[in-house]
Amino acid sequence: MFTSFEDKGKIFTNIVTKEPVEVIIQTNIHHIHGFVHVRPDDRIKDEINLNERFLAVTDATVSSNTGEELFKVDFLAVNREQIIWIYPKEEPLDLDES
């Protein structure tokens, strides 16, 4: 995990590169629109399945289930256990399937 140590004891680590993916998240009582950051060549599913309690969302807009915008924040930590579904906004939903 550690790349190198400086003579004065400072620790240098590898930089983790992640790309923002615009997502929509549904929880029990909120609708969240924002960005989840994933490693290149990983999927949102890979990020969600990490063994961490919270999922980081940036530039988040939180709305009620009725669509009323409640607030906007630069950073939001979402408890993974509260997520009902999540999808990338760039992926269109085909609701007109006959």
JOJO-V857523 format. One record per residue. N is the residue number from 1. PHI is phi as a letter, one per 30 degrees, with the letter a starting at -180 (none if undefined). OMEGA is omega in whole degrees, 0 to 359 (none if undefined). Layout:
n = {N/N}
phi = {PHI/PHI}
omega = {OMEGA/OMEGA}
This chain:
n = {1/2/3/4/5/6/7/8/9/10/11/12/13/14/15/16/17/18/19/20/21/22/23/24/25/26/27/28/29/30/31/32/33/34/35/36/37/38/39/40/41/42/43/44/45/46/47/48/49/50/51/52/53/54/55/56/57/58/59/60/61/62/63/64/65/66/67/68/69/70/71/72/73/74/75/76/77/78/79/80/81/82/83/84/85/86/87/88/89/90/91/92/93/94/95/96/97/98}
phi = {none/d/d/a/c/d/e/d/j/d/c/c/c/d/d/c/c/b/c/d/b/d/b/b/b/c/c/e/b/b/c/b/c/a/b/c/c/b/d/e/i/c/c/e/e/d/d/d/d/d/d/b/d/c/c/d/b/c/h/d/c/c/b/d/d/d/j/d/d/c/a/b/b/d/b/b/c/c/d/e/d/c/d/d/a/b/b/d/d/d/d/d/c/c/d/c/d/c}
omega = {180/181/181/178/175/179/181/176/179/182/175/179/176/176/178/180/177/180/179/176/180/184/169/183/174/173/180/186/182/175/185/176/181/183/171/183/183/177/177/181/173/178/175/179/179/179/180/183/176/183/177/185/185/176/180/177/179/181/187/170/182/179/174/178/177/177/179/179/182/179/175/177/177/182/178/175/183/177/184/180/181/183/176/175/179/174/178/183/181/180/184/175/177/182/183/178/181/none}
